[in-house]
Every structure is written in C-alpha cells, then in structure tokens.
Amino acid sequence: MRVNEKYSTLPAEDRSVHIINICAIEDIGSLPSEGTLLNSLSVDPDAECKYGLYFRDGKRKVDYVLVYHHKRASGGRTLARRAQHGDAGPAARGARQDQPLPGKAGPLGAGEPEPPLDYHEDDKRFRREEYEGNLVEAGLELERDEDTKIHGVGFVKIHAPWNVLCREAEFLKLKMPTKKLYHISETRGLLKKINSVLQKITDPIQPKVAEHRPQTTKRLSYPFSREKQHLFDLSDKDSFFDSKTRSTIVYEILKRTTCTKAKYSMGQGEGRKKDSALLNKRRKCDRYGITSLLANGVYSAAYPLHDGDYEGDNVEFNDRKLLYEEWACYGVFYKYQPIDLVRKYFGEKIGLYFAWLGVYTQMLIPASVVGIIVFLYGWATVDDNIPRTCSYWKMSSACATARASHLFDNPATVFFSIFMALWAATFMEHWKRKQMRLNYRWDLTGFEEEEEAVKDHPRAEYEARVLEKSLRKESKNKEKRRHLPEEPTNKWRQRVKTAMAGVKLTDKVKLTWRDRFPAYFTNLVSIIFMIAVTFAIVLGVIIYRISTAAALAMNSSPSVRSNIRVTVTATAVIINLVVIILLDEVYGCIARWLTKIEVPKTEKSFEERLIFKAFLLKFVNSYTPIFYVAFFKGRFVGRPGDYVYIFRSFRMEECAPGGCLMELCIQLSIIMLGKQLIQNNLFEIGIPKMKKFIRYLRLKHQSPSDHDEHAKKKQRYEVDYTLEPFAGLTPEYMEMIIQFGFVTLFVASFPLAPLFALLNNIIEIRLDAKKFVTELRRPVAVRAKDIGIWYNILRGVGKLAVIINAFVISFTSDFIPRLVYLYMYSENGTMHGFVNHTLSSFNVSDFQNGTAPNDPLDLGYEVQICRYKDYREPPWSEHKYDISKDFWAVLAARLAFVIVFQNLVMFMSDFVDWVIPDIPKDISQQIHKEKVLMVELFMREEQGKQQLLDTWMEKDRKKAEPCNNHSPAPAAPPPPPAPDCPDFPGGSL
C-alpha cells in the first residue's frame, strides 16, 4: 500500500497556525493538530512530475536534491514516505523542536512500532530536520521521497519560488537580459568579405546549435533588481531564470543556511556515556551549512538535476540531449564546440575550460605542421650529415644512433625552438582575446566587483577552527579571572575589567601564522620528502640501468650484447612511466591533505593552494627522469683510466657515442604518449565506468527483489544519484598543463610532440564532453571570468621553456660544438674533421689494474691508442689528460648562446605580447556602447518619471485654482469655510 503524505500550504499571514514539516508518520509517532493531512492517490504520478524533474504536483520544478541514508523498519511491506514542505513562518522551526524523537514515537498507522535508532542516526536525523526547517524559513519549498528504488536512501527535493529567485538574484548581482535590444557593430569592407567567406567554408564544421550561430543583435544586460523589474522581459517567468541559474541560487542558500543546535537520543543510555568533548565538537560543527553536513555524513550527496535523458527514441528534447548529439559524440570530433550551450548548461567556469582547451587544440595545428617539416628536414639531410659518416671508424655501434639522432639534432631544431617560444606567447595572447570575447557575450565584463564580494566568504572548516580558537581563548580568560584575587574595595574597576574582557572576546578572531605554523612546517617537510622520494626513485632506475647493462654485457649471446643499450633504455623508460602514473595519484591525495590542514579561509584560496602543491609535485614527478637524461647523464663519468664508480663496482652510465639527444627523445616520447594513453584516456574511461558498475551492483544488492519495482522507470534524481560526483576541474587542467610542458619544455629534442598532443586533444575534448554529459552528476554552475591561477602557471611554463630549450640546444646537442669547429678550427670551412676534433686520445698502458678491456685482440690487432669523446690533452702532452683549451672555448660558446638565445626569445615574446592588444577593438567598442545605452536607458526612465510627475502637478494645480479664487470680501461677514482641496498624489507641494 502506498501512502502519499502531504501538508497543505497555509497563508503566511495566518501566524496562529504553525506548519510542521515532517519526514513521515513513523518519524514522529503522532500528527500535530496544526497540520492538515492530505492522502492523494494518483494513477501515474511519475508521469505528472516528468519522472522526478518536478514536484508531485507537476508544476514546481526540482532545482536541487539532497540525499541521505536512513534505516527502514523491517517487515514485509514498504512504507511510502513522501512529505511536502510548504511555505512556513518563523514558528515552524520552534514547532519542530517539540516533536518526539525516533524511538519514543507512538505506534504506527499499521500498529508496528519502529525499531529504535542508534545514537548517531538520531543525531543526523535531528540535524536534517533542523536544517530543512531553516531552508523552509529561507523561502525554499521541500518535498521528501523515501519510497525509492534505492534501498535505504532518501531524497529531499528543493524548489525555489519566484520571490526567492528574485531576492537572491538581486543579492548575487546576477546580470539578466533586459527588454532593450541593440545591434552589434559589424565589420565592413574587405574584412567583412573575408569573414563571410570563412563562414561559408567552416559552415560544415559548425555545430547545429542555435546559440552557436552568429548574432547581429544582443540584449542589454543589467544586474537584476526587484525595484526595476519593469526593465526585464518577465512575460515567461518559468524560463526567465534557466535551470543553471536556479541551481546556483539554491546552492548559495544551502551554503548560507546553518543549523545551530544538536540533539541526542539519551533514552538508550548510549549517549550518556559519550565524552563531553565529543559533544562539544559536534555542536561546533552543527553551526555550518551544507558543506559541513556533507562532510559529517548528515547528507550523502547534494546536486542539481540533469535536464533529462540524453538518448532514446521517446526522450523529450532538452539541452542535455542536444549537447550529447552535437558535442559529446566521437562522430562530431571535426566540429567546433558549442561553447555557448556548454556555458548555458554547466556554467561559466566549465565553459571557460572547454573554450581554453579548444583554443589550445587549434593552436597546436600550426605547431604540428612546423614540427613535421622539421622532422622531414632531418630525415632528408641525414645522408648529408658529414660528422656522422662512419666508413673508417670501428665505432659501428654508434653509427645507427648517430644517424637517427640527426632527425632531431639539426639546425632546423634551433629554428623550431624559437618558433615554439613565439607560439607559446601568441597562444597566450590569443586566449586572452578569446576570453574577452566570451566575457562580453556572457555578460561578465563587470564581474570584478561581484567576485570581491563573494570570494571572502569563509569556508566551514575555517570557521570551525576560528570557533575553537575563540573558545580556548574564552576558557583561558575564565581561568585567569578565577585565579585573580578579588578586589572588594574597588568594584567599579572590576566591572570595567569584566566589560573590557567581554569586548575583547567579541572581537572577530582570525587564524594567524602562529596558528598555521604546524601546518606550514608539515607542508614544507612533506613536500621536501616527496621530492626526495622522486629523486630516490630516479636514482633507483639509474642503478637498474647500470646493473642490467653490466649483466647483459656478460651474456654469451651476440644478439643480446648488440642490443644492450636499446633493451636497457626501453625497459627503464617503461619503469619510469609506471612509477610516474602511480605517484601522480598519490601526490594528488597528499596535496589535498596538505591543503586541508592549512585551513585556508576561502574556497578560492583553498583551490589556488591545492593547485600549486599538486602542480609542483606532479611537475617534479613527470620531468625529473627527463631532466636527468637531458642535463646530467654522461656528465660525471670520468675518463678512461679514471672512471667514476658507484658502489665500487658499476661505472656511471654515459651517453651513446652519438650523444644523449636520441635517448632524450625516446624517453620524452614514451612518457608523453604513455601518460596520454594510459592515464588521460584509459583511466578517464575505465575508472568511472568501473565505479559506476560497482555502485550499480551494490545498489542492486541492497534494493528489494520485487520485479515490479525494478520494472518501473526510475526518477530523475535516482538516476543522477548513480552517476559519479563532480570532483572539480583541477585534474582536467593539470593533465593539459603537464602536456603543455611536454610540448614546450623539450621541444628541441622531440619536434613531433605538438602532433601527438594535437591527436590526443581531439579525442580528449570529446572524452571530457561525454564524461560531463553522461558519466557525472550535473555540477553547480560557478561564475568565472578567467581560468584563474592556471593562466599564471601557463605563463611560467612558457618562460621556463625558453631557458630549458636554450640549455638543451647548447649542452645536450652538438649544435654549438659544430659551430665552434666550423668557424674556429675548420681548415676549409666545412665540417670534415669534426668527429676527430671532438675525440681525445688515450694510451691503453695507462689503464689501472683490472680496468682494461678483457680481449685486447678483439679487433684482430693489438690496440695501443684508443679514442674517447672529450676535450682533453693527449698522452704525449706535458699535462696529459687535463682539460684542453678547446673545452673552455666550447663552454664559453655554449654559455654565450644560452644568454643570447634566452634574451632574444624573451624580447620577441614580450614584443608579441605588446603588439597584440588584450582586448579586441570591436569588443572594446561594444562594451563602451553598452555603457552608453545603459546610461541613455536610465536617463529616459528618469525623464519619463519627471514628465509623469509634472503631469500630476499640473492636474493638481488646475484643481486647486477654484479654491484659490474664492476669497472673502473686506466688509462682509466671514464666509463659511471652503471645501478641502484634493491632495497631491505623493505629498503636498
């Protein structure tokens, strides 16, 4: 038997009647006499409420949902628990506190008493009742549903009526479109023709979305005001505030609403045994809003609803379905993104992320084309590379790698490094201009003032720490006053001191650096330790490479010995990749924990600190192996006869005779492609689906086995509850920023990095889109006018890329030694003799005992002089094996190149930044035009008021003239009093 329990909404002016918002009959045992119970049975109530998108009446839209866990009474029947919270006066909250607690209630309607709940469930239930009562007092309307297909889960549906929406929109200063329409200035002349041609060319790749079409008119927007409602088009109040705005308003009320009291079930004796400190701690937590209630388990989830289903034949058309068809399908990968529709559905913050990702992907196209050209140039000139010709050298093992390294170590890579530095600067400027266009289209041009008012709202955890500090301060003051000697002779001074102490206690308490010092110290030690762990893992991989190479060198198989370097390099890079992926997840959790213990004051401060810590740890984790190969490998190996050993057994590894650049390319490509394939794609696809499947199995196991219940269509809020909760944009941004580092930091060694990044991002956009539309609960829309701290990180990575590429070209590649030889040592102005110039001589008789080659006759003759790559004096010199003058000449040239390259590219980047304006000229003109139109609108409004006032004054003056002309004669007796003149509407003149 299904029973729907609803309470009628009484007029607000009837203060003698208190409306009690209850969960169900069994929660309180008996019904108060003030309420009126309505038992309503409907044939198909789910169809009337559009399967959970509306209240049971089918008229009020569900703007937000709160989810909680509850315990049902055991029995063969299912109790329906649906209760509606209407508008209630301030007395509702007081009336609720007089209800009997669960466990003390009277008998149920069916005669079955509800089993007593435990202490924690009683506490949570009371806090939910009080919090929901406060929400009703704030003007929200609630409806409860515990008769769901998910066992033990209840839902509280929230609706914001029109008056609440207007009040909160004015408080939040939400810009809403007015009735005033104006034409957007269009380009003229040649530029107009070019834009027209481009629109025709790109028309097939444009999404079929109304919001994406070019608009010639725009509505003037103004912060909503209840006093100026006549400015706005309120013909359709149901659609004036869209679902995104409604959920944002409700979420702001949820954050602002608090529950301030706690109640405990002492009837079972369990609560009496609780420590008083625990009770005090719970009372402190009860002061706060939805974030604390979620953290304490009072509610298990809180989210707005999706607009409906996104696939199916009989699905009603909605924005979610449109996004799925035109944005979240892999079949539309070639189309532009419907950014305006994304913003309309998910909010500005998520819209800006996808807009930035789209701009970044577009900018990768020219970088990929130039990278391919550089790679093909190296491929075409590999046979003309004179220094790599190996015909007369017994260095056959170096020939293959030497020829392959020319693909990436050629003069074109220097040009490509300069190009990528300028590309990064152009990308940043292009994004700033795109961002300004979006701010204009989305009415965010005056968002700074609103952001200042919102960003200082303290977090619940911060307020809890402040409360604890104030209570400790108060207890210390009480202890001091208790031990102070009484001064009965001067009671007035004692009263003044008591009053002053009370004033000091009421001052606003803040967390100082002294309060946060333990957290700061923990952060510093933890970050240093994590970085040391990363370095230790890299050292362990180095030891693995050295020991594995030594073991394979003693193998009897010639094929194994000939492929030692390839085998060791490939396996070591795979180990690095696995470690990087695992540590990324660990470091993300550690960064969040370190940020929590700092207790930042605001959400913005919390997010920025979390991003900084996570980026620092993940940057070190991802790039440390690459930095080692680029700048440290082969630098500290010593020389023949004086090698550097670790653990007294293994020589330090050195680069191949062809250089370390090829190995750097292999390391970079495997780590970059592996992270993109495994971490960014497989994890994003596999883990959410696995979590969803596990949640489905758990809910199926917990739900009743009634076939009829499962056959019915689930409510919208039940379906959304099974989706994965939204965890923020930090992982999405982090993944792209790390990729941006791979594209820019070491691009001199891997020109194909932009191409692989482009291919990954084409898939990434649709993958993220599908995840947001189909796999995640709908996030709360957040207003934002930029991408925040991520822009500063991008600029920092771009500047760092210039320095790193300068050092890679100068110290890792052979570009500078070639130039030095060509212009200082070459006799005929060619590169003939370069290899001989870079090799030093060594007399094999100078080997230390036990360090000489095992088989000196391996080449068929006895070797007396061997060559090695270094700039040292020959054995017949007076200072044999010392650093030669050539080494210092090359080093000076390398350092000079770093300085010149860095300053030149930095200057060119700043020049690009200066030449390209941040705000497009047409957008600047449109913003100015909006301000002028707004002033004109208010001027006309004031003129209309003044004309109306003048009209009323003129009418009043004409009515007053007969009274003023009726004056008495001098000699006649006083006439009877004249009739009163009509008052002027609005006050006397």
Secondary structure, 3 states (H helix, E strand, C coil): CCCCEEECCCCCCCCCCCCCCCCCHHHHCCCCCCCCEEECCCCCHHHHCCCCCECCCCCCECCEEEEEECCCCCCCCCCCCEEEECCCCCHHHHHHCCCCCCCCCCCCCCCCCCCCCCHHHHHHHHHHHHHHHHHHHCCCEEEEECCCCCCCEEEEEEECCHHHHHHHHHHHCCEEEEEEEEECCCCCCHHHHHHHHHHHHHHHHCCCCHHHCCCCEEEEEEECCHHHHHHECCCCHHHHCCHHHHHHHHHHHHHHCCCCCCCCCCCCCCHHHCCHHHHHHHHHHCCCCHHHHHHCCCCCEEECCCCCCCCCCCCCCCHHHHHHHHCCCHHHCCCCCCHHHHHHHHCHHHHHHHHHHHHHHHHHHHHHHHHHHHHHHHHHCHHHCHHHCCCCCCCHHHHHHHHHHCCCCCHHHHHHHHHHHHHHHHHHHHHHHHHHHHHHHCCCCCHHHHHHHHHCCECHHHHHHHHHHHHHHHHHHHHHHHHCCCCCCCHHHHHHHHHHHHHHHHCCCCCCHHHHHHHHHHHHHHHHHHHHHHHHHHHHHHHHHHHHHHHHHCCCCHHHHHCHHHHHHHHHHHHHHHHHHHHHHHHHHHHHHHHHHHCCCEHHHHHHHHHHHHHHHHHHHHHHHHHHHHHHCCCCCEECCEECEECCCEECCCCECCECHHHHHHHHHHHHHHHHHHHHHHHHHHHHHHHHHHHHHHHHHHCCCCHHHHHCCCCHHHHHHCCECCCCCHHHHHHHHHHHHHHHCCCCCCCCHHHHHHHHHHHHHHHHHHHHHHHECCCCCCCCCCCCHHHHHHHHHHHHHHHHHHHHHHHHCCHHHHHHHHHHHCCCCCCCCHHHHHEEEEEHHHCCCCCCCCCCCCCCCCCCEEEEECCECCCCCCCCCCECHHHHHHHHHHHHHHHHHHHHHHHHHHHHHHHCCCCCHHHHHHHHHHHHHHHHHHHHHHHHHHHHHHHHHHHHHHHHHHHHHCCCCCCCCCCCCCCCCCCCCCCCC
